[in-house]
Amino acid sequence: MTAEKKNVIYNTTKGGHPVYFFGMIGALVYYLQHAHAFWPVVVAVFKGLVWPAFVVHDLLKFLYS
């Protein structure tokens, strides 16, 4: 009697992707409202895509100051 080992893969996602997506859309809308030329629009799109980095940075700055 030999025991067979099975590789088991667990999916550990908790469903935060829609929250991130809607947050990104909200950040894009917010930043695009204040951009009125080509380069500020490009910067606004970049900021909208990386908004979690800004949030985490400000949160850590708040917690550790």
mmCIF file as gemmi writes it, N, C-alpha and C atoms, coordinates in Angstrom:
data_model
loop_
_atom_site.group_PDB
_atom_site.id
_atom_site.type_symbol
_atom_site.label_atom_id
_atom_site.label_alt_id
_atom_site.label_comp_id
_atom_site.label_asym_id
_atom_site.label_entity_id
_atom_site.label_seq_id
_atom_site.pdbx_PDB_ins_code
_atom_site.Cartn_x
_atom_site.Cartn_y
_atom_site.Cartn_z
_atom_site.occupancy
_atom_site.B_iso_or_equiv
_atom_site.pdbx_formal_charge
_atom_site.auth_seq_id
_atom_site.auth_asym_id
_atom_site.pdbx_PDB_model_num
ATOM 1 N N . MET Axp A 1 ? 0.835 -1.182 0 1 0 ? 1 A 1
ATOM 2 C CA . MET Axp A 1 ? 0 0 0 1 0 ? 1 A 1
ATOM 3 C C . MET Axp A 1 ? 0.878 1.244 0 1 0 ? 1 A 1
ATOM 4 N N . THR Axp A 2 ? 0.837 1.938 -1.094 1 0 ? 2 A 1
ATOM 5 C CA . THR Axp A 2 ? 1.601 3.175 -1.186 1 0 ? 2 A 1
ATOM 6 C C . THR Axp A 2 ? 0.633 4.351 -1.132 1 0 ? 2 A 1
ATOM 7 N N . ALA Axp A 3 ? 1.025 5.317 -0.387 1 0 ? 3 A 1
ATOM 8 C CA . ALA Axp A 3 ? 0.188 6.514 -0.267 1 0 ? 3 A 1
ATOM 9 C C . ALA Axp A 3 ? 0.62 7.515 -1.332 1 0 ? 3 A 1
ATOM 10 N N . GLU Axp A 4 ? -0.325 7.989 -2.09 1 0 ? 4 A 1
ATOM 11 C CA . GLU Axp A 4 ? -0.031 8.98 -3.119 1 0 ? 4 A 1
ATOM 12 C C . GLU Axp A 4 ? -0.16 10.374 -2.524 1 0 ? 4 A 1
ATOM 13 N N . LYS Axp A 5 ? 0.809 11.2 -2.825 1 0 ? 5 A 1
ATOM 14 C CA . LYS Axp A 5 ? 0.757 12.584 -2.366 1 0 ? 5 A 1
ATOM 15 C C . LYS Axp A 5 ? 0.153 13.429 -3.474 1 0 ? 5 A 1
ATOM 16 N N . LYS Axp A 6 ? -0.782 14.269 -3.103 1 0 ? 6 A 1
ATOM 17 C CA . LYS Axp A 6 ? -1.413 15.151 -4.068 1 0 ? 6 A 1
ATOM 18 C C . LYS Axp A 6 ? -0.978 16.582 -3.782 1 0 ? 6 A 1
ATOM 19 N N . ASN Axp A 7 ? -0.682 17.284 -4.829 1 0 ? 7 A 1
ATOM 20 C CA . ASN Axp A 7 ? -0.395 18.702 -4.687 1 0 ? 7 A 1
ATOM 21 C C . ASN Axp A 7 ? -1.723 19.453 -4.64 1 0 ? 7 A 1
ATOM 22 N N . VAL Axp A 8 ? -1.926 20.162 -3.58 1 0 ? 8 A 1
ATOM 23 C CA . VAL Axp A 8 ? -3.168 20.899 -3.396 1 0 ? 8 A 1
ATOM 24 C C . VAL Axp A 8 ? -2.842 22.38 -3.466 1 0 ? 8 A 1
ATOM 25 N N . ILE Axp A 9 ? -3.572 23.089 -4.296 1 0 ? 9 A 1
ATOM 26 C CA . ILE Axp A 9 ? -3.377 24.526 -4.438 1 0 ? 9 A 1
ATOM 27 C C . ILE Axp A 9 ? -4.619 25.219 -3.879 1 0 ? 9 A 1
ATOM 28 N N . TYR Axp A 10 ? -4.393 26.115 -2.926 1 0 ? 10 A 1
ATOM 29 C CA . TYR Axp A 10 ? -5.486 26.846 -2.321 1 0 ? 10 A 1
ATOM 30 C C . TYR Axp A 10 ? -5.525 28.257 -2.889 1 0 ? 10 A 1
ATOM 31 N N . ASN Axp A 11 ? -6.703 28.704 -3.23 1 0 ? 11 A 1
ATOM 32 C CA . ASN Axp A 11 ? -6.894 30.07 -3.69 1 0 ? 11 A 1
ATOM 33 C C . ASN Axp A 11 ? -7.158 30.928 -2.461 1 0 ? 11 A 1
ATOM 34 N N . THR Axp A 12 ? -6.265 31.858 -2.165 1 0 ? 12 A 1
ATOM 35 C CA . THR Axp A 12 ? -6.391 32.638 -0.936 1 0 ? 12 A 1
ATOM 36 C C . THR Axp A 12 ? -6.841 34.071 -1.177 1 0 ? 12 A 1
ATOM 37 N N . THR Axp A 13 ? -7.353 34.376 -2.347 1 0 ? 13 A 1
ATOM 38 C CA . THR Axp A 13 ? -7.828 35.738 -2.584 1 0 ? 13 A 1
ATOM 39 C C . THR Axp A 13 ? -9.098 35.964 -1.779 1 0 ? 13 A 1
ATOM 40 N N . LYS Axp A 14 ? -9.233 37.159 -1.269 1 0 ? 14 A 1
ATOM 41 C CA . LYS Axp A 14 ? -10.368 37.464 -0.403 1 0 ? 14 A 1
ATOM 42 C C . LYS Axp A 14 ? -11.387 38.386 -1.057 1 0 ? 14 A 1
ATOM 43 N N . GLY Axp A 15 ? -11.236 38.694 -2.33 1 0 ? 15 A 1
ATOM 44 C CA . GLY Axp A 15 ? -12.235 39.495 -3.02 1 0 ? 15 A 1
ATOM 45 C C . GLY Axp A 15 ? -11.997 40.984 -2.925 1 0 ? 15 A 1
ATOM 46 N N . GLY Axp A 16 ? -10.784 41.416 -2.738 1 0 ? 16 A 1
ATOM 47 C CA . GLY Axp A 16 ? -10.499 42.838 -2.651 1 0 ? 16 A 1
ATOM 48 C C . GLY Axp A 16 ? -10.32 43.507 -3.998 1 0 ? 16 A 1
ATOM 49 N N . HIS Axp A 17 ? -10.338 42.742 -5.065 1 0 ? 17 A 1
ATOM 50 C CA . HIS Axp A 17 ? -10.101 43.308 -6.384 1 0 ? 17 A 1
ATOM 51 C C . HIS Axp A 17 ? -11.179 44.312 -6.801 1 0 ? 17 A 1
ATOM 52 N N . PRO Axp A 18 ? -12.457 44.047 -6.593 1 0 ? 18 A 1
ATOM 53 C CA . PRO Axp A 18 ? -13.459 45.061 -6.948 1 0 ? 18 A 1
ATOM 54 C C . PRO Axp A 18 ? -13.305 46.342 -6.127 1 0 ? 18 A 1
ATOM 55 N N . VAL Axp A 19 ? -12.918 46.213 -4.876 1 0 ? 19 A 1
ATOM 56 C CA . VAL Axp A 19 ? -12.715 47.397 -4.039 1 0 ? 19 A 1
ATOM 57 C C . VAL Axp A 19 ? -11.577 48.231 -4.603 1 0 ? 19 A 1
ATOM 58 N N . TYR Axp A 20 ? -10.484 47.584 -4.974 1 0 ? 20 A 1
ATOM 59 C CA . TYR Axp A 20 ? -9.358 48.29 -5.567 1 0 ? 20 A 1
ATOM 60 C C . TYR Axp A 20 ? -9.768 48.943 -6.876 1 0 ? 20 A 1
ATOM 61 N N . PHE Axp A 21 ? -10.533 48.223 -7.707 1 0 ? 21 A 1
ATOM 62 C CA . PHE Axp A 21 ? -10.955 48.752 -9.002 1 0 ? 21 A 1
ATOM 63 C C . PHE Axp A 21 ? -11.806 50.003 -8.84 1 0 ? 21 A 1
ATOM 64 N N . PHE Axp A 22 ? -12.808 49.947 -7.962 1 0 ? 22 A 1
ATOM 65 C CA . PHE Axp A 22 ? -13.667 51.117 -7.783 1 0 ? 22 A 1
ATOM 66 C C . PHE Axp A 22 ? -12.92 52.261 -7.107 1 0 ? 22 A 1
ATOM 67 N N . GLY Axp A 23 ? -11.99 51.944 -6.242 1 0 ? 23 A 1
ATOM 68 C CA . GLY Axp A 23 ? -11.148 52.989 -5.662 1 0 ? 23 A 1
ATOM 69 C C . GLY Axp A 23 ? -10.276 53.644 -6.713 1 0 ? 23 A 1
ATOM 70 N N . MET Axp A 24 ? -9.752 52.848 -7.636 1 0 ? 24 A 1
ATOM 71 C CA . MET Axp A 24 ? -8.933 53.391 -8.712 1 0 ? 24 A 1
ATOM 72 C C . MET Axp A 24 ? -9.762 54.283 -9.624 1 0 ? 24 A 1
ATOM 73 N N . ILE Axp A 25 ? -10.979 53.873 -9.94 1 0 ? 25 A 1
ATOM 74 C CA . ILE Axp A 25 ? -11.866 54.698 -10.772 1 0 ? 25 A 1
ATOM 75 C C . ILE Axp A 25 ? -12.172 56.01 -10.055 1 0 ? 25 A 1
ATOM 76 N N . GLY Axp A 26 ? -12.454 55.94 -8.763 1 0 ? 26 A 1
ATOM 77 C CA . GLY Axp A 26 ? -12.721 57.155 -7.995 1 0 ? 26 A 1
ATOM 78 C C . GLY Axp A 26 ? -11.518 58.081 -7.957 1 0 ? 26 A 1
ATOM 79 N N . ALA Axp A 27 ? -10.321 57.522 -7.793 1 0 ? 27 A 1
ATOM 80 C CA . ALA Axp A 27 ? -9.108 58.337 -7.789 1 0 ? 27 A 1
ATOM 81 C C . ALA Axp A 27 ? -8.886 58.967 -9.155 1 0 ? 27 A 1
ATOM 82 N N . LEU Axp A 28 ? -9.128 58.218 -10.231 1 0 ? 28 A 1
ATOM 83 C CA . LEU Axp A 28 ? -8.977 58.781 -11.566 1 0 ? 28 A 1
ATOM 84 C C . LEU Axp A 28 ? -9.939 59.946 -11.786 1 0 ? 28 A 1
ATOM 85 N N . VAL Axp A 29 ? -11.181 59.777 -11.37 1 0 ? 29 A 1
ATOM 86 C CA . VAL Axp A 29 ? -12.161 60.859 -11.525 1 0 ? 29 A 1
ATOM 87 C C . VAL Axp A 29 ? -11.731 62.077 -10.719 1 0 ? 29 A 1
ATOM 88 N N . TYR Axp A 30 ? -11.286 61.86 -9.494 1 0 ? 30 A 1
ATOM 89 C CA . TYR Axp A 30 ? -10.865 62.976 -8.639 1 0 ? 30 A 1
ATOM 90 C C . TYR Axp A 30 ? -9.688 63.735 -9.257 1 0 ? 30 A 1
ATOM 91 N N . TYR Axp A 31 ? -8.649 62.997 -9.661 1 0 ? 31 A 1
ATOM 92 C CA . TYR Axp A 31 ? -7.465 63.654 -10.202 1 0 ? 31 A 1
ATOM 93 C C . TYR Axp A 31 ? -7.738 64.285 -11.568 1 0 ? 31 A 1
ATOM 94 N N . LEU Axp A 32 ? -8.573 63.661 -12.39 1 0 ? 32 A 1
ATOM 95 C CA . LEU Axp A 32 ? -8.863 64.222 -13.715 1 0 ? 32 A 1
ATOM 96 C C . LEU Axp A 32 ? -9.709 65.481 -13.636 1 0 ? 32 A 1
ATOM 97 N N . GLN Axp A 33 ? -10.486 65.656 -12.578 1 0 ? 33 A 1
ATOM 98 C CA . GLN Axp A 33 ? -11.275 66.877 -12.428 1 0 ? 33 A 1
ATOM 99 C C . GLN Axp A 33 ? -10.39 68.104 -12.272 1 0 ? 33 A 1
ATOM 100 N N . HIS Axp A 34 ? -9.185 67.914 -11.774 1 0 ? 34 A 1
ATOM 101 C CA . HIS Axp A 34 ? -8.288 69.035 -11.506 1 0 ? 34 A 1
ATOM 102 C C . HIS Axp A 34 ? -7.233 69.215 -12.591 1 0 ? 34 A 1
ATOM 103 N N . ALA Axp A 35 ? -7.249 68.38 -13.615 1 0 ? 35 A 1
ATOM 104 C CA . ALA Axp A 35 ? -6.26 68.461 -14.685 1 0 ? 35 A 1
ATOM 105 C C . ALA Axp A 35 ? -6.919 69.073 -15.919 1 0 ? 35 A 1
ATOM 106 N N . HIS Axp A 36 ? -6.308 70.132 -16.457 1 0 ? 36 A 1
ATOM 107 C CA . HIS Axp A 36 ? -6.925 70.828 -17.579 1 0 ? 36 A 1
ATOM 108 C C . HIS Axp A 36 ? -5.992 70.962 -18.782 1 0 ? 36 A 1
ATOM 109 N N . ALA Axp A 37 ? -4.907 70.226 -18.809 1 0 ? 37 A 1
ATOM 110 C CA . ALA Axp A 37 ? -3.987 70.228 -19.947 1 0 ? 37 A 1
ATOM 111 C C . ALA Axp A 37 ? -3.483 68.802 -20.155 1 0 ? 37 A 1
ATOM 112 N N . PHE Axp A 38 ? -2.698 68.603 -21.201 1 0 ? 38 A 1
ATOM 113 C CA . PHE Axp A 38 ? -2.277 67.25 -21.542 1 0 ? 38 A 1
ATOM 114 C C . PHE Axp A 38 ? -1.406 66.613 -20.464 1 0 ? 38 A 1
ATOM 115 N N . TRP Axp A 39 ? -0.327 67.273 -20.059 1 0 ? 39 A 1
ATOM 116 C CA . TRP Axp A 39 ? 0.591 66.662 -19.095 1 0 ? 39 A 1
ATOM 117 C C . TRP Axp A 39 ? -0.028 66.501 -17.717 1 0 ? 39 A 1
ATOM 118 N N . PRO Axp A 40 ? -0.825 67.443 -17.241 1 0 ? 40 A 1
ATOM 119 C CA . PRO Axp A 40 ? -1.506 67.164 -15.97 1 0 ? 40 A 1
ATOM 120 C C . PRO Axp A 40 ? -2.47 65.973 -16.054 1 0 ? 40 A 1
ATOM 121 N N . VAL Axp A 41 ? -3.062 65.726 -17.223 1 0 ? 41 A 1
ATOM 122 C CA . VAL Axp A 41 ? -3.927 64.546 -17.39 1 0 ? 41 A 1
ATOM 123 C C . VAL Axp A 41 ? -3.089 63.277 -17.315 1 0 ? 41 A 1
ATOM 124 N N . VAL Axp A 42 ? -1.905 63.279 -17.928 1 0 ? 42 A 1
ATOM 125 C CA . VAL Axp A 42 ? -1.019 62.114 -17.865 1 0 ? 42 A 1
ATOM 126 C C . VAL Axp A 42 ? -0.618 61.843 -16.418 1 0 ? 42 A 1
ATOM 127 N N . VAL Axp A 43 ? -0.264 62.893 -15.687 1 0 ? 43 A 1
ATOM 128 C CA . VAL Axp A 43 ? 0.098 62.741 -14.275 1 0 ? 43 A 1
ATOM 129 C C . VAL Axp A 43 ? -1.103 62.265 -13.466 1 0 ? 43 A 1
ATOM 130 N N . ALA Axp A 44 ? -2.294 62.77 -13.785 1 0 ? 44 A 1
ATOM 131 C CA . ALA Axp A 44 ? -3.504 62.358 -13.064 1 0 ? 44 A 1
ATOM 132 C C . ALA Axp A 44 ? -3.795 60.879 -13.272 1 0 ? 44 A 1
ATOM 133 N N . VAL Axp A 45 ? -3.599 60.376 -14.479 1 0 ? 45 A 1
ATOM 134 C CA . VAL Axp A 45 ? -3.812 58.945 -14.743 1 0 ? 45 A 1
ATOM 135 C C . VAL Axp A 45 ? -2.805 58.125 -13.952 1 0 ? 45 A 1
ATOM 136 N N . PHE Axp A 46 ? -1.544 58.548 -13.934 1 0 ? 46 A 1
ATOM 137 C CA . PHE Axp A 46 ? -0.527 57.834 -13.163 1 0 ? 46 A 1
ATOM 138 C C . PHE Axp A 46 ? -0.871 57.83 -11.68 1 0 ? 46 A 1
ATOM 139 N N . LYS Axp A 47 ? -1.279 58.984 -11.146 1 0 ? 47 A 1
ATOM 140 C CA . LYS Axp A 47 ? -1.65 59.054 -9.73 1 0 ? 47 A 1
ATOM 141 C C . LYS Axp A 47 ? -2.85 58.166 -9.432 1 0 ? 47 A 1
ATOM 142 N N . GLY Axp A 48 ? -3.805 58.119 -10.343 1 0 ? 48 A 1
ATOM 143 C CA . GLY Axp A 48 ? -4.973 57.272 -10.142 1 0 ? 48 A 1
ATOM 144 C C . GLY Axp A 48 ? -4.632 55.798 -10.099 1 0 ? 48 A 1
ATOM 145 N N . LEU Axp A 49 ? -3.599 55.399 -10.831 1 0 ? 49 A 1
ATOM 146 C CA . LEU Axp A 49 ? -3.206 53.99 -10.852 1 0 ? 49 A 1
ATOM 147 C C . LEU Axp A 49 ? -2.408 53.582 -9.623 1 0 ? 49 A 1
ATOM 148 N N . VAL Axp A 50 ? -1.683 54.514 -9.029 1 0 ? 50 A 1
ATOM 149 C CA . VAL Axp A 50 ? -0.829 54.174 -7.892 1 0 ? 50 A 1
ATOM 150 C C . VAL Axp A 50 ? -1.339 54.781 -6.59 1 0 ? 50 A 1
ATOM 151 N N . TRP Axp A 51 ? -2.626 55.085 -6.503 1 0 ? 51 A 1
ATOM 152 C CA . TRP Axp A 51 ? -3.178 55.741 -5.318 1 0 ? 51 A 1
ATOM 153 C C . TRP Axp A 51 ? -2.99 54.93 -4.037 1 0 ? 51 A 1
ATOM 154 N N . PRO Axp A 52 ? -2.964 53.58 -4.06 1 0 ? 52 A 1
ATOM 155 C CA . PRO Axp A 52 ? -2.75 52.869 -2.789 1 0 ? 52 A 1
ATOM 156 C C . PRO Axp A 52 ? -1.397 53.187 -2.161 1 0 ? 52 A 1
ATOM 157 N N . ALA Axp A 53 ? -0.397 53.434 -2.978 1 0 ? 53 A 1
ATOM 158 C CA . ALA Axp A 53 ? 0.918 53.785 -2.429 1 0 ? 53 A 1
ATOM 159 C C . ALA Axp A 53 ? 0.829 55.102 -1.657 1 0 ? 53 A 1
ATOM 160 N N . PHE Axp A 54 ? 0.081 56.064 -2.181 1 0 ? 54 A 1
ATOM 161 C CA . PHE Axp A 54 ? -0.103 57.334 -1.481 1 0 ? 54 A 1
ATOM 162 C C . PHE Axp A 54 ? -0.847 57.133 -0.163 1 0 ? 54 A 1
ATOM 163 N N . VAL Axp A 55 ? -1.871 56.296 -0.195 1 0 ? 55 A 1
ATOM 164 C CA . VAL Axp A 55 ? -2.67 56.043 1.01 1 0 ? 55 A 1
ATOM 165 C C . VAL Axp A 55 ? -1.82 55.375 2.088 1 0 ? 55 A 1
ATOM 166 N N . VAL Axp A 56 ? -1.072 54.349 1.713 1 0 ? 56 A 1
ATOM 167 C CA . VAL Axp A 56 ? -0.239 53.64 2.685 1 0 ? 56 A 1
ATOM 168 C C . VAL Axp A 56 ? 0.845 54.561 3.225 1 0 ? 56 A 1
ATOM 169 N N . HIS Axp A 57 ? 1.453 55.355 2.375 1 0 ? 57 A 1
ATOM 170 C CA . HIS Axp A 57 ? 2.491 56.286 2.819 1 0 ? 57 A 1
ATOM 171 C C . HIS Axp A 57 ? 1.93 57.277 3.837 1 0 ? 57 A 1
ATOM 172 N N . ASP Axp A 58 ? 0.783 57.88 3.535 1 0 ? 58 A 1
ATOM 173 C CA . ASP Axp A 58 ? 0.188 58.839 4.464 1 0 ? 58 A 1
ATOM 174 C C . ASP Axp A 58 ? -0.277 58.171 5.754 1 0 ? 58 A 1
ATOM 175 N N . LEU Axp A 59 ? -0.787 56.953 5.651 1 0 ? 59 A 1
ATOM 176 C CA . LEU Axp A 59 ? -1.227 56.237 6.845 1 0 ? 59 A 1
ATOM 177 C C . LEU Axp A 59 ? -0.042 55.924 7.758 1 0 ? 59 A 1
ATOM 178 N N . LEU Axp A 60 ? 1.051 55.434 7.188 1 0 ? 60 A 1
ATOM 179 C CA . LEU Axp A 60 ? 2.228 55.139 8.003 1 0 ? 60 A 1
ATOM 180 C C . LEU Axp A 60 ? 2.84 56.411 8.579 1 0 ? 60 A 1
ATOM 181 N N . LYS Axp A 61 ? 2.818 57.493 7.801 1 0 ? 61 A 1
ATOM 182 C CA . LYS Axp A 61 ? 3.326 58.756 8.304 1 0 ? 61 A 1
ATOM 183 C C . LYS Axp A 61 ? 2.477 59.239 9.493 1 0 ? 61 A 1
ATOM 184 N N . PHE Axp A 62 ? 1.163 59.049 9.39 1 0 ? 62 A 1
ATOM 185 C CA . PHE Axp A 62 ? 0.256 59.425 10.478 1 0 ? 62 A 1
ATOM 186 C C . PHE Axp A 62 ? 0.471 58.559 11.718 1 0 ? 62 A 1
ATOM 187 N N . LEU Axp A 63 ? 0.648 57.271 11.519 1 0 ? 63 A 1
ATOM 188 C CA . LEU Axp A 63 ? 0.781 56.348 12.651 1 0 ? 63 A 1
ATOM 189 C C . LEU Axp A 63 ? 2.104 56.504 13.383 1 0 ? 63 A 1
ATOM 190 N N . TYR Axp A 64 ? 3.157 56.819 12.664 1 0 ? 64 A 1
ATOM 191 C CA . TYR Axp A 64 ? 4.476 56.86 13.264 1 0 ? 64 A 1
ATOM 192 C C . TYR Axp A 64 ? 5.026 58.263 13.456 1 0 ? 64 A 1
ATOM 193 N N . SER Axp A 65 ? 4.157 59.266 13.494 1 0 ? 65 A 1
ATOM 194 C CA . SER Axp A 65 ? 4.652 60.624 13.758 1 0 ? 65 A 1
ATOM 195 C C . SER Axp A 65 ? 4.219 61.108 15.119 1 0 ? 65 A 1
